[in-house]
Every structure is written in C-alpha cells, then in structure tokens.
C-alpha cells in the first residue's frame, strides 16, 4: 500500500512546483549589480531617470548619463569595471525592465512627477534602501492604489486662491480625476 | 468645463475618405480582411456614408462622414450593464475596453450604428501601431473616442508648462486630415469658438434629431434637410 502513496506524494510535489514555476513572476537579473542606495545619497531620482520629467515613460538611464560621473575609470569595484567594459565596446548597458503596467493602462510620469510632485517611492517602494537591483517590483500596484490617491485630491478652495495660488495650479488640482477615460483609452 | 463637439460641412465634403484613413491609422483600427468584410464586420470608426439621388441616378452622390456622434443624451450608455460606456464630464462618450464584456447591448441601442464589435482577434500589439491607444482584443465593442488620447496628451503638455489648453491644441485625427477643411472641432461650451458659431448657423442640422439624443456632431448643408 506504500507504493501509490509515494507516487501520489511525488505527483503532488511536481504539481506544486509546476504551479509555482508558471504562476510566480520570474526573477529579473540585471547585467550590473547597481546599488540605488549609494546613488540616491548623492543624486535625485530624476537626475538619472531624466525622461520621467519629460514624457510618459521614465526609462532607464543611458550610458552617457552613467559616464558623466564614471568616465574617469578610477573606480575599482567589480561592477564599475563591468560598466566601463560596456562603455569601451560602445554599448548601452542592457538593463532589463522590471516595472510594467498592463497594456490598457496609460500612465504619465511627467504629470505625476512634474505637476503633482508625487514622490517616486509612493509607487515604486523604498528603492533608496537597495544595495542591488530588485528582482521583482517592490510593490504590486492595483487600480485601488491609483484611485485611493486620486480620491484624496480635492478641488481648490476659494481660500487657496486668495492666498495667491496660481490659477493654473488650481486647475491642475481640480483635474485629479477618477474618470475612467483618463487612464484607459 | 469644456464640451467637445464637431461640425461637419457636407457642402465641403468631397468624399475623399482621408478622415477614414487618418482615423484608422491613429486609433489602431484593424483591417478585418475580405472574409469578415463580407459578413459586414468591417470596423471603421469614421465612415463616409453615400447617398444617391433616387430621382436622378446619374447625378452626384452625396457624402456624409459619420463618426460617433457623442450624443449629449446617449442611448448606448443607458443599456451598458457594466459601466463600460458612459458620458464623461466633458461630453465625450467613452468606451472602456477593460470593462467591456461584449454583450453588444450598446450596439443595439445606438441609432447611428457607430459601435463595432471585435468578432475575432484582428490584430496583436506590434510595431507601427499608435502607442497611445490600446489594441482591442476579441469580444469587445469599440468606437470613435473623439481621439480622446490627444486630449490627454494636450492636457499633460499644458499642465507641465503651467498653462491652459489653447483652442486648436486638441483636434481629432479626422479633422486634422480633412483636406477640404469640412470638419471643425472645438469647445461647444465656449460661445465664441468656431464650432459654436457654426453650430448656430441656419445651415446646421443633427442626425435623427427627433430621437432626442442631442448629438454633438453637427452637420451643415445648404440643401434640403436630411437625417
């Protein structure tokens, strides 16, 4: 009677492993073990992720941005040598994308960073504490996270305007919309 | 708050179909292929309807470009069981693809046949498509959105530059493409805008006005009233 029991146990184990393998998000490994922590001590997020203030996608920094500090080659860490090896061959660092929104969601970094001045960490999590690149997004975002923040946005009061709030900024605040059309199109 | 509307001058329209093609390219509208087309499953958010004069069959054809009319009192939104189609605060009748369950009630309710169903997966995401508009999947309804993504982009630009949207900054692809300048787009709530002035003209009429749908696409013609 032990035979079928063992077979069932093995089958169950295989099934569980299969489910884990298929359903769990795969870990992402980056070509360079980039420490956000060290960089954020000296720089702002948008100093390297420059496109966050210019368009919908924040993107990963270009080699040019890295070399504006690292070009001297004085660094002696293994990771910096990897960076310079890419640079010598005239290549960009093949960073892999970690954060991805579903294709029916249209999010603009520019509006949130420049106009609303939302902190990067409120969606991306405590990136500034990381010594190595994250294998997965630090936060799993759902529509409720977006809506919760958007619902907090209130229209301008007359007081604000008397205090000298610019009319355009007042308009911007009024437009913190929970209308479906704003993000889904 | 703006109330977006469109005026189409039928006396200027030459039936060239530039608006149709501009719309297809802008909004990732799929080509369904001949087999599906023969089953009357063509998707074309903007359509140039033709009208023949029955008494003079050799005479000129008359053209009527028909986008979604973005009714101010839309019949389609009232039958949607999942709030996938609704009139947004600025008067645009929205279609939220992620919410749509494909019941097609809205298609039955629309008196202008402005809604289209994806019977199959007609296209997948790929290069050459407009990244600002989603690629619709099988089993959902789609329609003209007044190029609503362009409004979002114009608004984003204006906000980042700390100013208001200027008139003419947000124009749908069809109006932009029309070589005869038959399509005028703008804010109907502003009485001094070009669309408002044209909408008040004695040449103006709306399609099937008697239904009470209050379309925000207004037609102009010198000829006898149609619709």
Interface residues (C-beta under 8 A of the other chain):
Chain A: X56 X102 X103 X104 X106 X108 X110 X111 X114 X115 X166 X168 X169 X171 X172 X175 X177 X179 X180 X181 X182 X184 X185
Chain B: X86 X88 X89 X92 X94 X96 X97 X98 X99 X125 X132 X133 X134 X135 X145 X148 X149 X152 X155 X156 X159 X160 X162 X163 X164
